[in-house]
Amino acid sequence: MKSYLNSYFDNFKGFSREVWVLTLITYINRTGAMVMPFLTKYLNEGFFFSLQEIGWILPCIGLGSLIGSWLGGKLTDKIGFYTIMLSSLFLTGFGIIALMFLYDFTELCIGLFLITAIADMYKPAMYVAVSNFTDDKNRTRALTLIRLAVNLGIVSGPVIAGLLVQESNYDLLFWIDGITCLIAISAFMLLIDESKMYKARKKIQQRREKEIIKKSTRYDSNFILFLFASFITAFLFFQLFTTIPLYNTQKLKLSELEIGMLLALNGLLIFLFEMPLIGHLEKRKYEATKIILAGSVFMTLGFFCLLISKSITIMALSIFFITLGQILLFSFSNTFAFTRAISGHEGKYMALYTMSFSVAQITSPKVGFSVIVSFSYFSNWLLMGVVGLVGISLYYILDKKIKLETIQKNMS
């Protein structure tokens, strides 16, 4: 046990101070994101909007995320990640508080679209920031550390929010969400040396000036293929938080405690094993495309398990496979997207990668619930399994194409 703990904590070594600060800021920001998990409840109970009306409001969030990710990546390349991150956190903080004063259906649609767009400008800028304070040896672990902070924030934030909602005090959710954005800004400005940020930005500009850009994402067929495959795996992943919890309640008749334990299993596996596993694979220098391919296989296997899921045991096995796939896929996908980027255009590439998730977030629940209503849960799991097989095929093709690309580079 002691050797495992020593090995576990070794994976957290070797990061720069800036990476740790960015991790702290991300955790604060995600812990404070209390409004979104209870938004449907807030709109239904607080404003008596119908489910049909809420069904029109929620896509505004996904659309805002899509636009914000694209805009954040574009502006990151032009004016730098430091300015974008600070501006996003600052405007999001006040924007979330301002949501309390919106009551009309149209106002809420526009307000949620704008706030989500501003908030999600942060993502590509943050990815570029982390990547510029790391190197090839620890970049994947650093991005995994950020994901760990996000997951911990997602777990702890709703718990606090749930206590507040029990008192029917929705206003506090908005205040805390907004204030945590401002706290994150304060931590950012106090703990990160701005001159280092500008040095990192200058380094990007120098690389851009030295390199004659002969290609763009339009002509990088391997990156386009990667984006399609990423969309498919994200499409599957979002079922974990939409259709699967409903299945546990309606079909398996699990108690609230059992459902909570299944959701906790996902977070616990990530917390205990993600960093050690990523650290091990990073040291072995396995090709990212092969790891991503393995991850897609595990995630797809998790959905095929749902076809025979009649008990909490099989459900737990399904969650295990999906989580293992999630760990392998998302950790190395971030790194792959960054390594494909043209120097000085990292923001654009990371934005496109983030946008593939935004599109999946919009379409996955809609397709899943439509299949369930029109057919059955079994039909939905079968569809997801087939979609997963398509994803595996795309990643397999990508792996072969990258291998061929590497051979051609070595020969030239």
N, C-alpha and C positions, 0 to 999 in steps of 0.2 A: 504493500500500500504506500509506504514511504517513497519507494523508487518511482511509483506511478505519479505521486504528487510532485516529486522533484522534476520528473520528465514533463508533467503538465505545465508547471510554472516556467520551465525553460522556454516554452513556446511563446511566452510573453516578453522575452528578452530581445534586445537588439533594435528596439524601435526608438526613433528620435523623440524628443520632447514634444515637437509639433504634432506627431501622430497621436500621442496620448491626450493632448489637449483637444484635438479634433474628435477623438473618441468620447471624451467627457462631454463636449458640446453636443454631440449626436445623442448621447444618452439622456442628457437634460431635456433636449428638444423632443425626443420620442416619449419620454416619461410624461411630459406635459401635454402631449397630444391626446387630450381626454375627450374632446368634443366628438370626433369622428366615430368612435365605437358606439356612442349612444345617440347618434344623430337621428336615426330612424325613429327611435323611441321619443326623442325630443320633438320631432316634427309631428308625430302622431298624437302624443299626449298633450304637448304644449300648445299646438296650433290646430289640432284636429284635422290635419291634412289626411286625405284618403290614401290608401296604398297605391292607387293609380297615380295620384299627384306626386307622391314620394318617389314613385318609379320614374318620373320625369326629372325630379330634382337631383337624384343620385348620379345619373350620367353626366350632369354638369361638373361634378367633381372629377370624374375620369377624363372628361374633355379638358378641364383645366390642367390636370396633371400632364396630359399629352402636350399641350401648348407650352406649359411652364418648363418641361424638360427640354423641349426643342430650343426655346428662347434662352434658357439658362446655359445650355451648351454653346450656343452661338455667341452670347455675350461674354462667356468665360474666355473664349479664344480672343476676343477683341479687347476687353478691358481688365481681364485677370480674375482669378477665383476669389481673391480676398474681398474685392468690392462687391461681387455678386453674393457671396455668402453673408456678409454683413447686411447688405440691403435687403436680402430675402428674409432674414431673421427679424430685422427691424420692422419691415412693413407687414410681415405675417403676424407679429405680436399685436400690433394695433388693429390689424384687420380682423383677427379672431375676436377681439373685444368688441369691435364695431358690429359683429354679427348679432350680438344681443339686441340691437336696436332695429333689426330688419324683421318685418312681420308679414309682408305681402309675398305671395307665391313668386311673382316675377323678380322682386327684390332679392329673395333668397337664392333663386337660380343664378342671377348675375353675381351676387355677392360670393357664393360658394365657388363659382367658376373663377373669379378673379383671385380670391384668397388661395385656392389650390394652385393656380398658375404661379403665383408669386412664391408660395411655399416650395413648390417642386423645382424652382430654379436653383434651389440649394443643392439638389442631388448631383447633377453632373459636375458642378463646381467643387463639391466636396470630394468626389472621386478623383478629380484632377489634382486637387490639393494633396490628398493622401499619396497619390502616385508620385508626386514631385518631391515628397519628403521620404521616399523609400528608394530601394534599388531592386534589381532582379532577384536578389537573394531573399528579401523579406516582403516584397510587394503583396503577394497573395495572402500571407499571414496578416499583414496590416489591414487589407481590405476585409479579411475575415474578422479581425478585431472590431472593425466598424460595424459589421453585420451583427456581431455578438452584442454590441452596445444597443443596436436597434432592437434586437429580440428581447433583451432585458428591459428596455424601456417599454416595449409593447406589452410585456407581462405585468410590470409594476404599475404603469399608468392607469389601465382600466380598473385595477383593484382599488386604487384611491378614488377613481371616478365613480365606481360602483357604490362606495360608501357615501359619497356626496349625493348621488342620484336617489339613494334610499330616503334621503331627507327632502327629496323633490327640489333640490337646490341647483337647478341647471345653470343659473347665472355664475356660480362659483367655477363651473367647468370652463366657461369662456375666460374668466379672469385668470385662472391658473394657467390655462393654455397660452394666453397672451403674455403673461408675466414670465413664464419659463423661457419664451423666445427672447425676451429682453435680458434675462439672466444669462442665457447662452451667449448673447452679444457681449455682455460685460466680461464673461470668462474668456471669450475669444480675444478681446482687445487688451485685457490685462496680462494674459498668459502667453500670447504669441507675439514674438518680435516682428513688427511690421516690416522691418528692413529685410528679414529673411524671406518674407513673402514676395517682396519686390525683386530680390535676388533670383528667386525661383522663376518669377515672371520674365526677368531679363534673360535667363538661361533659355527659356522657351523661344523668346524673340530671336535670340542669336541662332538657335537651331533652325528656325524658320528662314532666316536670312541666308544661311549657308546652303540650305536644301532647295533645289529647284523642284517644285511640286509638279509631278507629271501625271498624277492620278488623283482621284477623289473617291468618295464612298460609292459614287455611281458606277465606277469601273472596278471596284474591289468586289468581285463576284463572290469570293470566299466570305467576306464580311456580310454581304447581303444574305447569303445562305445561312450564316450564323444567326442573323437577326430573325429570320423566319423560324429557325429551330428554337431560339430563345423564347419567341412568342408562344410556341406550342407548349414548352415546358412550364412557362409562367401560367398559361391557360389551365393546365392541369393543377398547378400549385394552388391557385386561388379557390379551387373546389374544396380545399382543406378547411377554409373558413366560411364557406357559403352553404354548399349542399350537404357536406358530410355531417356537420353538427345537427342539421335538420333530420337527416337519415337516422342518426343515433337516437333522436327523440321519438320520431314517428314510427319507425320500423323496429328498431332494436329495443325500444322502450327503456332506455338507460336512464338512471337517475341523474340529477344535477351533479352529484358528487362523482359519478362514473364518467360523465361527459367532461367534467373539469379535470379529472385524472388523465383522460386521453389527450386533452389539449396540453396539459402540463408535461406529458411524456415527450411531445415534440420539443418543447422548450428545454426540458431536462437533458435530452439526448444531445441537443445542440451545445448546451452549456458544458457538458462533461467531455464530449468527444470531438467537437468540431476543430478546435485549435490543435489538439494533439494529432489528429488525423491529417489535417492540412499541413502541419509542420513536418510530419513523416513523409508525406508525398512530395513536399517541396524539396526536402533533402535528397530524396531519391531521384529528383529531376525527371519525373514522368512527364510525357507530353500532355499539355493541357487538354487537347482535343480527345485524347484517349480517356482521361479522367471524366470529362464532361459526358462522353458517350456512356461510360459505366454508370454515371449518375442518372442519365435518362432511362437506362435499363431498370435500375432500382425503382425509380419513381413510377414507371409504367407497371412494374410488377405489383406495386402497392395498390394500384387501381384494379388490376385483375384479381387481387385478393378479395376486393369488395364484392366480387361476383358470388363468392361463397361465404360471405360474412353473415353468420347467423348468431354470433356471440361476441362478447367483449374481447375475448382472447384473439380471435381472427382480426377484429378491429384494431387491436393493439399491434398485431403483426403488420397490418396494412400501414399504420402510422409509422412504424419503424422503417419500413422500406421507403415510404415517401420522404421521411426525414433524412435518411441516408442519401437518397437521391438529391434532396435539397442541398445538403452540405457539399456534395461533390460538384453539383452543377453550378450553383450560384457563386461559390468561392472562386472557382477557376474561370468562370465566364467573365467576371469582372476584369480579371487579369488579361484574358485573351482579347477582350474588347480594347483595352488600353494598348496592348502591344501591336494591334493592327493599325493604330492611329498614326497618321502622318504627323511629323513634328510640328508643333504649333497649332494642331487641329484636334487635340485630345478632347476638348470640350464637346466638339461636334460629334465625335464617335461615341463618347460616353452618354451623350444626350440621346442618340439614336438607340443605344442599348436600353436606356431607361424607358424610352418611349415604347419599346416592344412590350414592356411590363404594363405600361399604362393602357395600351390597347387590349391586352389580355384581361386587365382588371375590369374594363368596360364590358367585354364580350363574354367572359367565362361564366359569371353568375346568370346572365340573361339566357345563354344557351342551355346551361345546366338545369335551371328551373323550368324552362320551356319543355325540355325533354321529359322531365319528371312529371309535369302536369299533363302533357299529351300522351305519354306512354307509362314509364315506370322508373323507379330508382335503378333497377337492373339494367334497363336500356341505357341509362345515363352512364353507369359504370362501364358498360360494354363500349359505348361511344368513346369514353375517355381512354380506355385501353387501346382502341384502334388509333385514336389521335396520338397516343404515346408511341405506338409503333411507327407512325409517320415521323415523329420527332427522332426516334432512334435511327431511322433510315437517313434522315437529313444529317445527323451528327456523324454517322458512319461515312457518308459521302464527303463531308467536310474534313474528316480525319484523313481520308485518302488524298483529297485535293491539297491539303496542307503538306502532307508528306511529299507529294510530287513537286510542290512549289519549293520546298526545302532542297530537294535533289537538284532542281534546275538552278537554284541560287548557288549551290556549292560547285556546280559544273561551270558556271559563268565566271 
